[in-house]
Amino acid sequence: MPLPEAAPGTWRAGLAYADRYLGDRALAAENVEDVVNSAAKAHRNKPIRNPESYVLVGIVRRVKKLLAREQRIEYRGSNFKATARPSLMSSALYTTPMPPPPNTSSTR
């Protein structure tokens, strides 16, 4: 499917994804538009085989990059509150089950 035909459906899906993680629809729309424009430019140089995937992967990368770079800080008078955005992936690389509680008879 050529890029212009793929753009409307991909735009909606990408906008929903970006809006969910960025929490700002205007920022999400701006970044989705940038990714679609970049994909169109790349498509002119060399046709993209799967434009839907190309654009969606580009949006995911852009959102992850923005989230990694940005830390939200809200200032309220002399107090401030730092808030983290939702993570796109788990930070736990390896998990192990918790050991059983100690046996009280063997701890004496």
N, C-alpha and C positions, 0 to 999 in steps of 0.2 A: 504494500500500500504506500503510495507517495506521501511525502510529508504534509502537504496541504490537506489531504483527506484525513490524515491521522490526527491532525492538530486539535479539532474541537473536543473529541472524546478524551484525548490525552491531557488537554488543558484542564478539563473538569476533574479528572482523577488526580492530576498533579497538584492542582489548587487545593483540593480537599486534603491531600497529604500534607502539603506545606502549611496550610492553615492550622491543621491539628497540632503540629509540632512547634510552629512559630508563635501561634496564638495571636496573630495579627493578620487579618485578611488582606489589608493593603500591602504589607510587606511580602506576604505570600504571593500575591498577584504580580507584584513587581519582579520577584525572583523567577517565577514561572515564565513570565514574558521574556526575561533575559535568557533563560535556558532555551526556550522555543526559538528565539532569534538566533542564538548561537548554533542551534541545530540546523536551522534554515541556511545559515552561512556555510556550515560544514557540508550540507547536502548539495549546495551549488558546486563545491569543489570536487566532491566525490559522493555519489549517491549512497544513501544510508539504506541498508537492507531491511532493517526492522525499526522504523522510525518511532513507533510507540515505545518500545523498550529503551531506545536511545534517549528519548526525551525524559521518560520516567526515571531512568538511572541518573541522568543529569540533574533532575530535580532533587532526588534523594541525596546525591553528593553535595549539592549546593546547600540544602537544609542542614545536613550534618556539619558542613564547614561553618555555617553561620552559628549553629548552636555551640560548637567547640570554641569559637572565637568570642562569643558573647556571654557575659555574666550580667544578669539583671540586678541592679541595685536601686532600691527605692529610698529616697531621702525624705524624711519627715521631721522637720525642725532640726534639732541637734541629734536625733537618732537616725540610724539607717538600718535597712533590712536587706540582706542579700538573699536572693531566692534562686534556686536552680531550676532550670527547665527540665522537662521530662527527658529521660535518657532514651535513645533509640535502640540501645542494646544493653544487655546485662554487663555489669562490670566484673562479675565473678567468672574467672576462667576455669577453675576447678572447684568442685564441691565434694565434701566427704560427709558421711553421716556423723551425727554427734555421738560421742561415746556414751555408754550407759552410765548412770550415776554410780558412784563408788559404793561398794558393799560395806555396810557399817561394821560387820563382824571382822573384816580383814583390815580395817583402818586403825585398830586398837594397838 
